[in-house]
Amino acid sequence: MNSFPSLPPQAPSRGTSRSRQYLKYLFTKQGWSFDGQIPNIPQAVAILIPHTSNLDGWYGLLGLLGLGIKINILMKNTLFKTPLKPLLKAINAIPIQRNINSGFTEQAINQFKNNPCLWLGLAPEGTRAKTDHLRTGFYQIAMGAHVPIVMFSLNYKTKSLTCLGQFNPTGHYDQDLEKILAYYQGNFYPKRLENLSTSLKNML
């Protein structure tokens, strides 16, 4: 079976040894592998690039669950009032209110204030449809919460999910984004090239 790195003690964890083995089996049975090491930190904004297909979420989630790391995602609170509620809880979704004065970014930052062990997962492209640029929300949340950014990539050519390491934002977005994207250079390839954001397509 493909070797997954050991989950470091400070990173949030989930699942049992048996469930992780089963999820690793499902992941590797589809021809995928996991590469890289997980940073030993209790809080982070975890980003996944690219995001051009529903399959990105499937392979990303499956690989991370096999690893045993708990990554929370933000969802509209109204979805928790539907039959999807059990599924949303199972995938560690956190409800966010859209109709209150505090915005998405502020609510996300507050999650870190209230949870000393939290990795929050975001897709900087924001949508499976083609866009020109990456959204800045992931960076604003990391800056506001004073937490690092952990970078994950998907490569459909090599069928690999990779942890590229962590980056500590400085507050200089343009310069930091250039450094973050340098980690991804040569380490990603989308499922649907036509949906890849322009800023990422220029790197291929």
Accessible surface in RSA format (square Angstrom, percent):
REM  Atomic radii and reference values for relative SASA: ProtOr
REM  Chains: A
REM  Algorithm: Lee & Richards
REM  Probe-radius: 1.40
REM  Slices: 20
REM RES _ NUM      All-atoms   Total-Side   Main-Chain    Non-polar    All polar
REM                ABS   REL    ABS   REL    ABS   REL    ABS   REL    ABS   REL
RES MET A   1   136.82  70.9  51.66  34.2  85.15 202.7  62.45  53.1  74.36  98.5
RES ASN A   2    45.00  31.0  24.29  23.5  20.71  49.9  18.98  45.7  26.02  25.2
RES SER A   3    94.35  79.7  77.70 103.7  16.65  38.4  52.01 110.8  42.34  59.3
RES PHE A   4    25.12  12.6   0.24   0.1  24.88  64.7   0.94   0.6  24.18  69.2
RES PRO A   5    19.54  14.2   3.86   3.5  15.68  57.0  13.97  11.5   5.57  34.6
RES SER A   6   101.78  86.0  81.05 108.2  20.73  47.8  48.40 103.1  53.38  74.8
RES LEU A   7    36.61  20.4  10.80   7.7  25.81  64.9  10.80   7.6  25.81  69.5
RES PRO A   8    20.98  15.3  12.87  11.7   8.11  29.5  19.07  15.7   1.91  11.9
RES PRO A   9   126.12  91.9  87.65  79.9  38.46 139.8 100.18  82.7  25.93 161.2
RES GLN A  10    88.47  49.5  79.29  57.9   9.18  21.9  30.32  64.5  58.15  44.1
RES ALA A  11     6.37   5.9   0.00   0.0   6.37  14.5   0.00   0.0   6.37  16.9
RES PRO A  12     9.45   6.9   5.31   4.8   4.14  15.1   9.45   7.8   0.00   0.0
RES SER A  13    64.19  54.2  43.60  58.2  20.59  47.4   7.75  16.5  56.44  79.1
RES ARG A  14    73.70  30.9  63.93  32.6   9.77  23.3  22.60  30.9  51.10  31.0
RES GLY A  15    47.40  58.5   0.00   N/A  47.40  58.5  19.05  52.3  28.35  63.5
RES THR A  16    87.89  62.5  81.30  82.4   6.59  15.7  81.35 109.3   6.55   9.9
RES SER A  17    88.34  74.7  76.64 102.3  11.71  27.0  48.47 103.2  39.88  55.9
RES ARG A  18   207.59  87.2 198.40 101.1   9.19  21.9  79.95 109.3 127.64  77.4
RES SER A  19    40.59  34.3  34.37  45.9   6.22  14.3  39.16  83.4   1.43   2.0
RES ARG A  20    57.36  24.1  57.36  29.2   0.00   0.0  10.02  13.7  47.34  28.7
RES GLN A  21    85.59  47.9  84.28  61.6   1.31   3.1  35.73  76.1  49.86  37.8
RES TYR A  22   131.85  61.6 126.32  71.9   5.52  14.4  95.06  71.4  36.78  45.3
RES LEU A  23    37.16  20.7  37.16  26.6   0.00   0.0  37.16  26.1   0.00   0.0
RES LYS A  24    37.96  18.5  37.96  23.3   0.00   0.0   2.73   2.5  35.23  37.5
RES TYR A  25   101.38  47.3 101.38  57.7   0.00   0.0  73.25  55.0  28.14  34.7
RES LEU A  26    51.43  28.6  50.55  36.2   0.88   2.2  51.04  35.8   0.39   1.1
RES PHE A  27     0.00   0.0   0.00   0.0   0.00   0.0   0.00   0.0   0.00   0.0
RES THR A  28    30.38  21.6  17.02  17.3  13.35  31.8  10.77  14.5  19.61  29.6
RES LYS A  29   146.58  71.5 116.61  71.5  29.97  71.4  71.40  64.3  75.18  80.1
RES GLN A  30    61.47  34.4  47.34  34.6  14.14  33.7  39.66  84.4  21.81  16.5
RES GLY A  31    47.25  58.3   0.00   N/A  47.25  58.3  30.23  83.0  17.02  38.1
RES TRP A  32     5.95   2.4   1.60   0.8   4.35  10.2   1.04   0.6   4.91   8.0
RES SER A  33    32.90  27.8  32.90  43.9   0.00   0.0  22.21  47.3  10.69  15.0
RES PHE A  34     4.70   2.4   0.00   0.0   4.70  12.2   0.00   0.0   4.70  13.5
RES ASP A  35    65.88  46.1  61.85  61.6   4.02   9.5  22.28  52.4  43.59  43.5
RES GLY A  36    31.66  39.0   0.00   N/A  31.66  39.0  19.27  52.9  12.39  27.8
RES GLN A  37   131.50  73.5 122.82  89.8   8.68  20.7  60.35 128.5  71.15  54.0
RES ILE A  38    11.82   6.7   0.00   0.0  11.82  28.5   0.27   0.2  11.55  31.3
RES PRO A  39    18.82  13.7   7.12   6.5  11.70  42.5  18.61  15.4   0.21   1.3
RES ASN A  40    65.56  45.2  50.17  48.5  15.40  37.1  22.11  53.2  43.45  42.0
RES ILE A  41    29.35  16.7  29.35  21.9   0.00   0.0  29.35  21.1   0.00   0.0
RES PRO A  42    49.89  36.4  49.89  45.5   0.00   0.0  49.89  41.2   0.00   0.0
RES GLN A  43    37.14  20.8  35.73  26.1   1.41   3.4   7.03  15.0  30.11  22.8
RES ALA A  44     0.00   0.0   0.00   0.0   0.00   0.0   0.00   0.0   0.00   0.0
RES VAL A  45     0.00   0.0   0.00   0.0   0.00   0.0   0.00   0.0   0.00   0.0
RES ALA A  46     4.22   3.9   2.26   3.5   1.97   4.5   2.46   3.5   1.76   4.7
RES ILE A  47     1.06   0.6   0.36   0.3   0.70   1.7   1.06   0.8   0.00   0.0
RES LEU A  48    33.85  18.9  32.98  23.6   0.87   2.2  32.98  23.2   0.87   2.3
RES ILE A  49     0.89   0.5   0.84   0.6   0.05   0.1   0.89   0.6   0.00   0.0
RES PRO A  50     0.00   0.0   0.00   0.0   0.00   0.0   0.00   0.0   0.00   0.0
RES HIS A  51    35.08  19.2  34.90  24.3   0.17   0.4  17.46  18.0  17.61  20.5
RES THR A  52     0.89   0.6   0.00   0.0   0.89   2.1   0.00   0.0   0.89   1.4
RES SER A  53     8.50   7.2   5.72   7.6   2.78   6.4   2.81   6.0   5.69   8.0
RES ASN A  54   107.77  74.3  92.29  89.2  15.47  37.3  34.02  81.9  73.75  71.3
RES LEU A  55    67.07  37.4  66.87  47.8   0.19   0.5  67.07  47.1   0.00   0.0
RES ASP A  56     0.24   0.2   0.24   0.2   0.00   0.0   0.24   0.6   0.00   0.0
RES GLY A  57    39.08  48.2   0.00   N/A  39.08  48.2  36.77 100.9   2.32   5.2
RES TRP A  58   114.84  46.1 108.32  52.4   6.52  15.3 107.70  57.4   7.14  11.6
RES TYR A  59    27.20  12.7  27.20  15.5   0.00   0.0   1.10   0.8  26.10  32.2
RES GLY A  60     1.63   2.0   0.00   N/A   1.63   2.0   1.63   4.5   0.00   0.0
RES LEU A  61    66.12  36.8  61.69  44.1   4.43  11.1  63.61  44.7   2.51   6.8
RES LEU A  62     5.89   3.3   4.79   3.4   1.10   2.8   5.61   3.9   0.28   0.8
RES GLY A  63     0.00   0.0   0.00   N/A   0.00   0.0   0.00   0.0   0.00   0.0
RES LEU A  64    21.82  12.2  21.82  15.6   0.00   0.0  21.82  15.3   0.00   0.0
RES LEU A  65    27.51  15.3  24.89  17.8   2.62   6.6  24.89  17.5   2.62   7.0
RES GLY A  66     0.00   0.0   0.00   N/A   0.00   0.0   0.00   0.0   0.00   0.0
RES LEU A  67     6.04   3.4   0.31   0.2   5.74  14.4   0.35   0.2   5.69  15.3
RES GLY A  68     0.00   0.0   0.00   N/A   0.00   0.0   0.00   0.0   0.00   0.0
RES ILE A  69     1.69   1.0   0.00   0.0   1.69   4.1   0.00   0.0   1.69   4.6
RES LYS A  70    73.92  36.1  73.80  45.3   0.13   0.3  18.38  16.5  55.54  59.2
RES ILE A  71    20.23  11.5  13.26   9.9   6.96  16.8  13.26   9.6   6.96  18.9
RES ASN A  72    15.68  10.8  15.68  15.2   0.00   0.0   0.00   0.0  15.68  15.2
RES ILE A  73    55.58  31.6  55.58  41.4   0.00   0.0  55.58  40.0   0.00   0.0
RES LEU A  74    21.69  12.1   1.39   1.0  20.31  51.0   1.55   1.1  20.14  54.2
RES MET A  75    58.05  30.1  51.56  34.1   6.49  15.4  40.67  34.6  17.38  23.0
RES LYS A  76    96.52  47.1  94.34  57.9   2.18   5.2  37.66  33.9  58.86  62.7
RES ASN A  77    32.40  22.3  31.02  30.0   1.37   3.3   7.65  18.4  24.75  23.9
RES THR A  78    77.73  55.3  74.65  75.7   3.09   7.4  65.61  88.1  12.13  18.3
RES LEU A  79    45.91  25.6  45.91  32.8   0.00   0.0  45.91  32.2   0.00   0.0
RES PHE A  80    23.26  11.6  18.32  11.3   4.94  12.9  18.32  11.1   4.94  14.1
RES LYS A  81   168.24  82.1 128.55  78.9  39.69  94.5  90.99  81.9  77.25  82.3
RES THR A  82    51.84  36.9  40.85  41.4  11.00  26.2  45.71  61.4   6.14   9.3
RES PRO A  83   132.55  96.6 104.66  95.4  27.89 101.4 116.46  96.1  16.09 100.0
RES LEU A  84    82.97  46.2  82.38  58.9   0.59   1.5  82.97  58.3   0.00   0.0
RES LYS A  85    87.02  42.5  87.02  53.4   0.00   0.0  33.28  30.0  53.74  57.2
RES PRO A  86    95.01  69.2  82.80  75.5  12.21  44.4  89.27  73.7   5.74  35.7
RES LEU A  87   102.03  56.8  96.59  69.1   5.45  13.7 100.70  70.7   1.33   3.6
RES LEU A  88     6.66   3.7   6.66   4.8   0.00   0.0   6.66   4.7   0.00   0.0
RES LYS A  89   125.22  61.1 108.69  66.7  16.54  39.4  67.31  60.6  57.92  61.7
RES ALA A  90    54.35  50.0  39.59  61.1  14.76  33.6  51.30  72.2   3.05   8.1
RES ILE A  91    36.64  20.9  34.84  26.0   1.80   4.3  35.09  25.3   1.55   4.2
RES ASN A  92    18.55  12.8  13.17  12.7   5.38  13.0   5.38  13.0  13.17  12.7
RES ALA A  93    12.26  11.3   0.00   0.0  12.26  27.9   0.00   0.0  12.26  32.5
RES ILE A  94    23.52  13.4  23.09  17.2   0.43   1.0  23.52  16.9   0.00   0.0
RES PRO A  95    65.44  47.7  54.94  50.1  10.50  38.2  54.98  45.4  10.46  65.0
RES ILE A  96     3.28   1.9   2.65   2.0   0.63   1.5   3.28   2.4   0.00   0.0
RES GLN A  97    80.67  45.1  78.74  57.5   1.93   4.6   7.98  17.0  72.68  55.1
RES ARG A  98   150.74  63.3 120.07  61.2  30.67  73.0  53.79  73.5  96.95  58.8
RES ASN A  99   133.17  91.8  98.84  95.5  34.34  82.7  46.68 112.3  86.49  83.6
RES ILE A 100    74.23  42.2  52.99  39.5  21.24  51.2  61.08  44.0  13.16  35.7
RES ASN A 101   164.20 113.2 128.40 124.1  35.81  86.2  39.40  94.8 124.80 120.6
RES SER A 102    27.59  23.3  19.89  26.6   7.69  17.7  16.84  35.9  10.75  15.1
RES GLY A 103    40.18  49.5   0.00   N/A  40.18  49.5  35.16  96.5   5.02  11.2
RES PHE A 104    61.84  30.9  52.21  32.3   9.63  25.0  52.82  32.0   9.02  25.8
RES THR A 105    38.32  27.3  36.87  37.4   1.44   3.4  24.55  33.0  13.76  20.8
RES GLU A 106    93.64  53.8  90.54  68.5   3.11   7.4  30.44  58.9  63.20  51.6
RES GLN A 107    19.11  10.7  17.30  12.6   1.81   4.3  10.60  22.6   8.50   6.4
RES ALA A 108     0.00   0.0   0.00   0.0   0.00   0.0   0.00   0.0   0.00   0.0
RES ILE A 109    26.11  14.9  26.11  19.5   0.00   0.0  26.11  18.8   0.00   0.0
RES ASN A 110    49.75  34.3  49.75  48.1   0.00   0.0  13.32  32.1  36.43  35.2
RES GLN A 111    45.60  25.5  45.47  33.2   0.13   0.3   0.00   0.0  45.60  34.6
RES PHE A 112     9.48   4.7   3.60   2.2   5.89  15.3   3.78   2.3   5.70  16.3
RES LYS A 113   154.49  75.4 114.74  70.4  39.75  94.6  76.39  68.8  78.10  83.2
RES ASN A 114   122.33  84.4  89.27  86.3  33.05  79.6  30.75  74.0  91.58  88.5
RES ASN A 115    54.01  37.2  53.25  51.5   0.76   1.8   9.46  22.8  44.54  43.1
RES PRO A 116   110.84  80.8  99.09  90.3  11.76  42.7 104.83  86.6   6.01  37.3
RES CYS A 117    52.63  39.8  43.93  49.0   8.71  20.5  27.02  68.4  25.62  27.6
RES LEU A 118     0.83   0.5   0.41   0.3   0.42   1.1   0.83   0.6   0.00   0.0
RES TRP A 119     0.10   0.0   0.00   0.0   0.10   0.2   0.00   0.0   0.10   0.2
RES LEU A 120     0.00   0.0   0.00   0.0   0.00   0.0   0.00   0.0   0.00   0.0
RES GLY A 121    11.88  14.6   0.00   N/A  11.88  14.6   8.12  22.3   3.75   8.4
RES LEU A 122    35.78  19.9  25.89  18.5   9.88  24.8  32.64  22.9   3.13   8.4
RES ALA A 123    35.82  32.9  20.66  31.9  15.16  34.5  20.66  29.1  15.16  40.2
RES PRO A 124     3.26   2.4   0.01   0.0   3.24  11.8   3.26   2.7   0.00   0.0
RES GLU A 125     3.12   1.8   2.63   2.0   0.49   1.2   1.10   2.1   2.02   1.6
RES GLY A 126    33.49  41.3   0.00   N/A  33.49  41.3   8.56  23.5  24.92  55.8
RES THR A 127    41.78  29.7  35.95  36.4   5.83  13.9  22.74  30.5  19.04  28.8
RES ARG A 128   111.07  46.6 109.07  55.6   2.00   4.8  12.58  17.2  98.49  59.7
RES ALA A 129    62.42  57.4  53.20  82.1   9.22  21.0  58.72  82.7   3.70   9.8
RES LYS A 130   101.30  49.4  75.13  46.1  26.17  62.3  51.22  46.1  50.07  53.3
RES THR A 131    37.51  26.7  29.40  29.8   8.10  19.3  36.78  49.4   0.73   1.1
RES ASP A 132    89.35  62.6  84.10  83.7   5.25  12.4  15.46  36.4  73.88  73.7
RES HIS A 133   135.02  73.8 126.41  87.9   8.61  22.0  90.32  93.1  44.70  52.0
RES LEU A 134    11.18   6.2   1.41   1.0   9.77  24.6   1.41   1.0   9.77  26.3
RES ARG A 135   141.71  59.5 135.46  69.1   6.26  14.9  50.49  69.0  91.22  55.3
RES THR A 136    52.88  37.6  49.76  50.4   3.12   7.4  34.45  46.3  18.43  27.9
RES GLY A 137    22.05  27.2   0.00   N/A  22.05  27.2  19.30  53.0   2.74   6.1
RES PHE A 138     5.16   2.6   1.72   1.1   3.44   8.9   1.72   1.0   3.44   9.8
RES TYR A 139    10.61   5.0  10.61   6.0   0.00   0.0  10.61   8.0   0.00   0.0
RES GLN A 140    88.65  49.6  82.08  60.0   6.57  15.6  29.71  63.2  58.94  44.7
RES ILE A 141     0.00   0.0   0.00   0.0   0.00   0.0   0.00   0.0   0.00   0.0
RES ALA A 142     0.06   0.1   0.00   0.0   0.06   0.1   0.00   0.0   0.06   0.2
RES MET A 143    64.80  33.6  60.86  40.3   3.94   9.4  59.06  50.2   5.74   7.6
RES GLY A 144    31.71  39.1   0.00   N/A  31.71  39.1  21.06  57.8  10.65  23.8
RES ALA A 145    16.85  15.5   0.00   0.0  16.85  38.3   4.24   6.0  12.60  33.4
RES HIS A 146   164.00  89.6 129.17  89.8  34.83  89.1  96.93  99.9  67.07  78.0
RES VAL A 147     6.76   4.4   2.44   2.2   4.32  10.4   5.38   4.7   1.38   3.7
RES PRO A 148    24.24  17.7  23.40  21.3   0.84   3.1  23.66  19.5   0.57   3.6
RES ILE A 149     0.00   0.0   0.00   0.0   0.00   0.0   0.00   0.0   0.00   0.0
RES VAL A 150     0.00   0.0   0.00   0.0   0.00   0.0   0.00   0.0   0.00   0.0
RES MET A 151     0.00   0.0   0.00   0.0   0.00   0.0   0.00   0.0   0.00   0.0
RES PHE A 152     3.20   1.6   3.20   2.0   0.00   0.0   3.20   1.9   0.00   0.0
RES SER A 153     0.36   0.3   0.36   0.5   0.00   0.0   0.00   0.0   0.36   0.5
RES LEU A 154     0.00   0.0   0.00   0.0   0.00   0.0   0.00   0.0   0.00   0.0
RES ASN A 155    16.79  11.6  16.79  16.2   0.00   0.0   1.60   3.8  15.19  14.7
RES TYR A 156    36.47  17.0  19.21  10.9  17.26  44.9  19.65  14.8  16.82  20.7
RES LYS A 157   148.91  72.6 114.28  70.1  34.64  82.5  71.20  64.1  77.72  82.8
RES THR A 158    89.81  63.9  64.62  65.5  25.19  60.0  70.89  95.2  18.92  28.6
RES LYS A 159    79.97  39.0  79.71  48.9   0.26   0.6  44.85  40.4  35.12  37.4
RES SER A 160     9.82   8.3   9.63  12.9   0.19   0.4   3.00   6.4   6.82   9.6
RES LEU A 161     0.11   0.1   0.11   0.1   0.00   0.0   0.11   0.1   0.00   0.0
RES THR A 162    23.80  16.9  23.80  24.1   0.00   0.0  15.38  20.7   8.42  12.7
RES CYS A 163     6.38   4.8   0.00   0.0   6.38  15.0   0.00   0.0   6.38   6.9
RES LEU A 164    29.70  16.5  11.49   8.2  18.21  45.8  17.49  12.3  12.21  32.9
RES GLY A 165    20.68  25.5   0.00   N/A  20.68  25.5  20.31  55.7   0.37   0.8
RES GLN A 166    63.39  35.4  48.29  35.3  15.10  36.0  19.90  42.4  43.49  33.0
RES PHE A 167    21.65  10.8  19.27  11.9   2.38   6.2  21.65  13.1   0.00   0.0
RES ASN A 168    92.79  64.0  83.43  80.6   9.36  22.5  30.35  73.0  62.44  60.3
RES PRO A 169    25.52  18.6   7.09   6.5  18.43  67.0   7.09   5.9  18.43 114.5
RES THR A 170    80.99  57.6  50.51  51.2  30.48  72.6  56.29  75.6  24.69  37.3
RES GLY A 171    40.43  49.9   0.00   N/A  40.43  49.9  12.01  33.0  28.42  63.7
RES HIS A 172   112.80  61.6 108.18  75.2   4.62  11.8  68.01  70.1  44.79  52.1
RES TYR A 173    53.44  24.9  48.45  27.6   4.99  13.0  46.58  35.0   6.85   8.4
RES ASP A 174   108.42  75.9  98.74  98.3   9.68  22.9  31.66  74.5  76.76  76.5
RES GLN A 175   101.71  56.9  98.96  72.3   2.75   6.6  46.95  99.9  54.76  41.5
RES ASP A 176     1.04   0.7   1.04   1.0   0.00   0.0   0.00   0.0   1.04   1.0
RES LEU A 177    32.03  17.8  31.94  22.8   0.10   0.2  32.03  22.5   0.00   0.0
RES GLU A 178   130.65  75.0 122.39  92.6   8.26  19.7  46.66  90.2  83.99  68.6
RES LYS A 179   112.28  54.8 108.01  66.3   4.26  10.1  65.64  59.1  46.64  49.7
RES ILE A 180     1.04   0.6   1.04   0.8   0.00   0.0   1.04   0.7   0.00   0.0
RES LEU A 181    25.17  14.0  24.99  17.9   0.18   0.5  25.17  17.7   0.00   0.0
RES ALA A 182    68.33  62.8  46.54  71.8  21.79  49.6  53.77  75.7  14.56  38.6
RES TYR A 183    89.79  41.9  79.49  45.2  10.30  26.8  53.28  40.0  36.50  45.0
RES TYR A 184     0.00   0.0   0.00   0.0   0.00   0.0   0.00   0.0   0.00   0.0
RES GLN A 185    99.71  55.8  86.40  63.1  13.32  31.7  41.54  88.4  58.17  44.1
RES GLY A 186    68.02  83.9   0.00   N/A  68.02  83.9  39.63 108.8  28.39  63.6
RES ASN A 187    60.80  41.9  55.61  53.7   5.20  12.5   4.51  10.9  56.29  54.4
RES PHE A 188     6.74   3.4   0.88   0.5   5.86  15.3   0.88   0.5   5.86  16.8
RES TYR A 189    51.65  24.1  51.65  29.4   0.00   0.0  28.98  21.8  22.67  27.9
RES PRO A 190     2.82   2.1   0.00   0.0   2.82  10.3   0.00   0.0   2.82  17.5
RES LYS A 191    95.90  46.8  72.39  44.4  23.51  56.0  20.89  18.8  75.01  79.9
RES ARG A 192   115.01  48.3 112.95  57.6   2.06   4.9  13.24  18.1 101.76  61.7
RES LEU A 193    72.69  40.5  69.64  49.8   3.05   7.7  69.64  48.9   3.05   8.2
RES GLU A 194   104.69  60.1  93.29  70.6  11.40  27.2  60.17 116.4  44.52  36.3
RES ASN A 195    34.85  24.0  34.17  33.0   0.68   1.6   0.00   0.0  34.85  33.7
RES LEU A 196     0.00   0.0   0.00   0.0   0.00   0.0   0.00   0.0   0.00   0.0
RES SER A 197     0.15   0.1   0.08   0.1   0.07   0.2   0.09   0.2   0.06   0.1
RES THR A 198    46.53  33.1  46.11  46.7   0.42   1.0  44.60  59.9   1.93   2.9
RES SER A 199    28.62  24.2  18.43  24.6  10.20  23.5  24.06  51.2   4.56   6.4
RES LEU A 200     0.00   0.0   0.00   0.0   0.00   0.0   0.00   0.0   0.00   0.0
RES LYS A 201    69.99  34.1  63.98  39.3   6.01  14.3  43.72  39.3  26.28  28.0
RES ASN A 202   115.90  79.9  81.64  78.9  34.26  82.5  29.30  70.5  86.60  83.7
RES MET A 203    30.97  16.0  17.89  11.8  13.08  31.1  22.49  19.1   8.48  11.2
RES LEU A 204    92.64  51.6  27.95  20.0  64.69 162.6  59.07  41.5  33.56  90.3
END  Absolute sums over single chains surface
CHAIN  1 A    10329.4       8303.3       2026.1       5689.0       4640.4
END  Absolute sums over all chains
TOTAL         10329.4       8303.3       2026.1       5689.0       4640.4
